[in-house]
């Protein structure tokens, strides 16, 4: 059976979901030469993103995500391609599309926290937009023939919130990119020439970075005598939320202790992971938490929130903290500095493979097309 599968790849250059889309497409291209794939891309990415194979075709979809245009125009654009199935890898589901859809839901953060660019809008407008997101998600989950999640934690939450059958939801764990897992830079010169704690990711409110700054401020006052000149390095694309953190750093006079690295490519990221004292990841909620797994794969300790998904993914390889306790975070940072020779327990990395994710996803495509 030859299939024609669409993938909404408009977020391919974003962090998080973009890494998921890139790896899924890359692995499908390397293993599936039979089926035809239609990649829906923005105008910018249509020119920048080369087709990964002869059976991968590109279609311009220069339509902003999370917009009215997305709901009105994407269904028709997708329908023109006469697909057997469309894969929507995020919660921006085109609910008016009548064909077969599978969706990937990475987390349900939108139900619990203000997040994303829309939070920069006036409060009444944001609340209206957030309500629209939630309505689209609820309708889309019902219309999808299959739902993919990156963790059992997210699967359970979808079942709890929407009373969807567990048989409709499949978990596909994410993986660590080869460029990170196989990039041995242990002997490379560190990009940063002083000891540091590391954070990698965006600065949305649920990432809990304001408490991280408070804890690090406490550390610089009470604990940095253990190792002199320890800093905090934050890695992520500068946006409204990072600029807000920069303002807090200036206000608290932490400019010399907190370094805003900006975006990092994979080579830089490996170097930053391998030379950090530890990765600190105090999120209030996550669907997977890929930076924590990447840091562990690079042999570094990780301090993470005591939330279900990190127990599921990291097991005993992490130090867990109460994410709303600044003092608890400070204590764990101090503990790691005082015990520099204690290595984290290894994670069974065989569970985390982009190749396996693509294989299971392809099986899902085939199953759903036969329905």
C-alpha positions in Angstrom: 0.0 0.0 0.0 1.5 3.3 -1.1 0.5 6.2 1.0 0.4 10.0 0.6 1.1 11.6 3.9 1.2 15.3 4.8 3.2 16.8 7.6 2.5 20.3 8.8 6.1 21.4 9.1 5.6 25.2 9.5 7.2 25.1 13.0 10.3 23.3 11.8 12.7 26.0 12.8 11.3 26.4 16.3 12.8 25.0 19.4 11.2 21.9 21.0 8.5 21.0 18.5 10.9 22.0 15.7 13.5 19.5 16.8 10.7 16.9 16.9 9.6 17.7 13.3 13.2 17.8 12.0 14.1 14.5 13.4 10.9 12.8 12.4 11.3 14.0 8.8 15.0 13.1 8.7 14.4 9.5 10.0 11.4 8.9 7.7 13.5 10.0 4.8 16.3 7.6 5.6 14.0 4.6 6.1 11.0 5.1 3.9 11.6 5.4 0.1 8.2 4.1 -0.8 5.5 6.5 0.4 5.1 10.1 -0.7 5.3 12.9 1.9 4.0 16.4 1.5 5.7 18.9 3.8 3.8 22.1 4.4 6.3 24.9 5.0 6.3 28.7 5.5 7.7 30.7 2.6 11.0 31.3 4.5 11.5 27.6 5.3 10.4 26.5 1.8 13.5 28.1 0.4 15.8 27.2 3.4 14.8 23.6 4.0 16.0 21.2 1.3 13.8 18.2 0.4 15.3 15.2 2.3 14.4 12.7 -0.5 12.8 12.3 -3.9 9.5 11.1 -2.2 9.4 14.3 -0.1 7.6 17.2 -1.8 7.2 20.7 -0.5 4.1 23.0 -0.4 4.2 26.6 0.6 1.9 27.3 3.5 2.8 30.8 4.5 0.1 30.9 7.1 0.8 32.0 10.7 0.2 29.3 13.4 -2.3 30.1 16.1 -4.3 32.4 13.8 -7.7 32.7 12.3 -6.2 32.3 8.9 -4.8 28.9 10.0 -8.3 27.6 10.8 -9.8 29.1 7.6 -7.1 28.4 5.0 -5.1 25.4 6.1 -8.0 22.9 5.7 -8.4 23.9 2.0 -4.7 23.9 1.4 -4.3 20.4 2.9 -7.4 19.1 1.0 -5.9 20.2 -2.4 -3.2 17.6 -1.9 -5.7 14.7 -1.7 -3.8 13.1 1.2 -4.4 9.7 2.8 -3.5 11.3 6.1 -2.2 14.6 7.6 0.1 14.7 10.6 -0.3 17.8 12.8 2.7 17.8 15.2 1.4 20.4 17.6 -1.9 21.4 19.2 -2.8 24.0 16.4 -5.2 21.5 14.8 -7.2 22.7 11.7 -10.5 21.6 13.1 -12.4 22.3 9.8 -10.4 19.7 7.9 -12.5 16.7 7.1 -9.8 14.2 6.2 -7.9 11.8 8.4 -5.6 13.4 10.9 -3.2 12.3 13.6 -1.9 14.8 16.1 1.1 15.0 18.3 0.4 16.6 21.7 3.7 17.4 23.5 2.1 18.6 26.7 -1.0 20.3 28.1 0.8 23.4 29.4 -1.8 25.6 27.8 -4.5 24.3 30.2 -2.5 25.3 33.3 -0.1 28.2 32.5 0.1 31.4 30.5 2.6 30.6 27.8 3.8 31.5 24.4 3.9 34.8 22.5 0.2 35.4 23.0 0.9 36.3 26.7 2.4 39.6 25.5 -1.2 40.7 24.5 -3.5 42.6 26.8 -5.0 40.3 29.4 -8.6 40.2 28.0 -7.4 39.5 24.4 -5.0 36.8 25.7 -7.7 35.1 27.7 -10.0 35.1 24.6 -7.1 33.6 22.5 -6.3 31.1 25.2 -10.0 30.0 25.3 -9.8 29.5 21.5 -6.7 27.4 21.8 -8.4 25.2 24.4 -11.5 24.8 22.2 -9.5 23.9 19.2 -7.6 21.4 21.2 -10.7 19.8 22.6 -12.4 19.5 19.1 -9.1 18.4 17.4 -8.5 15.6 19.9 -11.9 14.2 19.2 -11.5 14.5 15.4 -8.0 12.9 15.3 -7.9 9.2 14.4 -4.8 8.8 16.5 -2.9 10.9 19.1 0.8 10.7 19.7 2.5 11.9 23.0 6.2 12.0 24.0 5.5 10.5 27.4 3.1 8.4 29.5 2.7 11.5 31.7 1.2 13.5 28.9 -0.9 10.5 27.7 -2.4 10.2 31.2 -3.2 13.9 31.4 -5.0 13.8 28.1 -7.1 10.8 29.3 -7.8 12.6 32.6 -8.8 15.9 31.0 -10.7 14.7 27.9 -11.8 11.2 28.8 -10.3 9.8 25.6 -9.7 6.1 25.3 -6.1 5.1 26.1 -6.1 2.9 22.9 -6.3 6.1 20.8 -3.0 7.4 22.3 0.4 6.1 21.5 3.6 7.2 23.3 6.7 7.7 21.2 9.7 8.8 23.3 11.9 11.5 21.8 15.7 10.9 21.3 19.0 12.6 21.6 20.3 13.9 18.3 23.4 12.1 16.9 25.1 15.4 16.7 24.9 15.6 20.5 25.1 11.9 21.5 28.1 11.2 19.3 29.9 14.5 19.5 32.8 13.9 21.8 34.1 17.3 22.9 35.5 16.3 26.3 39.0 17.5 25.3 37.8 20.5 23.4 38.4 23.9 24.9 35.4 25.1 26.9 33.5 28.0 25.3 33.1 29.4 28.8 36.2 29.7 30.9 34.7 29.6 34.4 32.5 27.2 36.4 28.8 27.5 35.7 25.3 26.1 36.1 23.4 25.7 32.8 19.9 26.2 31.7 18.8 25.4 28.1 15.4 26.3 26.7 12.9 29.1 26.3 11.9 31.5 29.1 8.1 31.0 29.1 6.5 31.6 32.6 6.1 27.8 33.3 9.8 27.3 32.9 10.1 28.9 36.4 13.3 30.9 35.7 12.5 33.7 38.0 12.8 31.3 40.9 16.0 30.0 39.4 17.4 33.5 39.5 16.3 33.9 43.1 18.0 30.6 44.0 21.2 31.5 42.2 21.2 34.9 43.9 21.0 33.1 47.2 23.8 30.8 46.0 26.1 33.7 45.1 25.6 35.3 48.5 25.8 32.2 50.7 27.4 29.3 48.7 29.8 30.5 46.0 32.7 30.5 48.4 32.9 26.7 47.8 34.0 27.3 44.2 34.9 30.9 43.3 33.4 32.7 40.3 30.5 30.3 39.6 28.0 31.7 37.1 24.6 30.9 35.7 24.5 30.5 31.9 21.1 30.7 30.2 20.8 29.3 26.6 17.9 30.2 24.5 16.6 32.5 21.7 16.2 36.1 22.9 12.5 37.1 22.9 10.1 39.0 25.1 10.5 36.5 28.0 14.3 36.5 27.9 14.3 40.3 27.8 12.1 40.3 30.8 14.6 38.1 32.6 17.4 40.5 31.6 15.5 43.3 33.2 15.3 41.3 36.5 19.0 40.5 36.3 19.8 44.2 36.0 17.4 45.1 38.8 19.0 42.5 41.1 22.5 43.6 40.1 23.4 40.1 38.9 24.9 41.1 35.5 28.3 39.7 36.4 27.0 36.4 37.6 24.3 35.6 35.0 25.3 35.1 31.3 22.7 35.2 28.5 24.4 33.0 25.9 21.6 33.3 23.2 20.9 30.5 20.8 23.4 27.6 20.5 24.1 25.2 17.7 24.6 21.5 18.4 28.4 21.8 18.6 28.1 24.7 21.1 25.4 22.9 23.0 27.5 19.7 23.6 30.4 21.9 24.7 28.2 23.8 27.1 26.6 20.5 28.5 29.9 18.7 29.0 31.6 21.6 30.8 28.7 22.6 33.1 28.7 21.9 36.8 25.1 20.7 36.2 22.0 21.5 34.1 19.3 23.1 36.2 15.7 22.6 34.8 13.1 23.8 37.3 10.0 23.7 35.1 6.6 23.6 36.7 5.4 21.4 33.8 6.9 19.5 30.9 5.8 17.0 28.3 9.3 15.4 28.0 12.2 17.7 29.0 14.7 17.0 26.2 17.5 19.2 27.5 17.6 17.2 30.8 18.0 14.0 28.8 20.7 15.6 26.6 22.7 16.7 29.6 22.6 13.3 31.2 23.7 11.7 27.9 26.7 14.1 28.0 27.5 12.8 31.5 26.4 15.8 33.5 24.3 16.0 36.7 20.8 17.5 36.3 18.7 19.2 38.9 15.0 19.0 37.8 11.6 19.6 39.3 9.9 16.8 41.2 7.2 16.3 38.6 6.0 13.0 37.1 7.5 13.3 33.7 11.1 13.7 35.0 10.7 10.6 37.1 9.4 8.8 34.0 12.3 9.9 31.7 15.2 10.3 34.1 14.5 7.9 37.0 17.3 7.9 39.5 19.6 9.9 37.2 18.5 13.3 38.5 18.4 15.4 41.7 14.8 16.4 42.3 13.7 19.7 43.8 10.4 21.2 44.9 10.0 23.7 42.0 8.3 26.3 44.1 10.9 26.3 46.8 13.8 28.7 46.1 15.6 27.4 49.1 15.4 23.8 48.0 16.9 24.7 44.6 19.7 26.6 46.3 20.4 23.6 48.5 20.7 21.2 45.6 23.0 23.6 43.7 25.2 23.8 46.8 25.1 20.0 47.2 26.4 19.4 43.7 29.2 21.9 44.1 30.2 20.3 47.4 30.2 16.8 45.9 31.9 17.3 42.5 33.0 13.7 42.1 29.5 12.2 42.4 28.4 11.1 38.9 24.7 10.7 37.9 23.3 7.3 37.5 23.2 6.3 33.8 19.9 6.4 31.9 18.9 3.5 29.6 19.2 5.5 26.4 17.9 2.6 24.3 14.4 3.8 25.1 15.1 7.2 23.5 15.6 7.0 19.8 14.5 9.2 16.9 14.8 6.2 14.7 12.4 4.2 16.8 10.1 7.2 17.1 9.9 7.4 13.3 9.4 3.6 12.9 6.5 3.7 15.4 5.0 6.8 13.7 5.2 5.1 10.3 3.3 2.1 11.8 0.7 4.6 13.0 0.4 6.1 9.6 -0.2 2.7 8.0 -2.7 1.6 10.7 -4.7 4.8 10.4 -4.8 4.8 6.6 -6.3 1.3 6.7 -9.1 2.4 9.0 
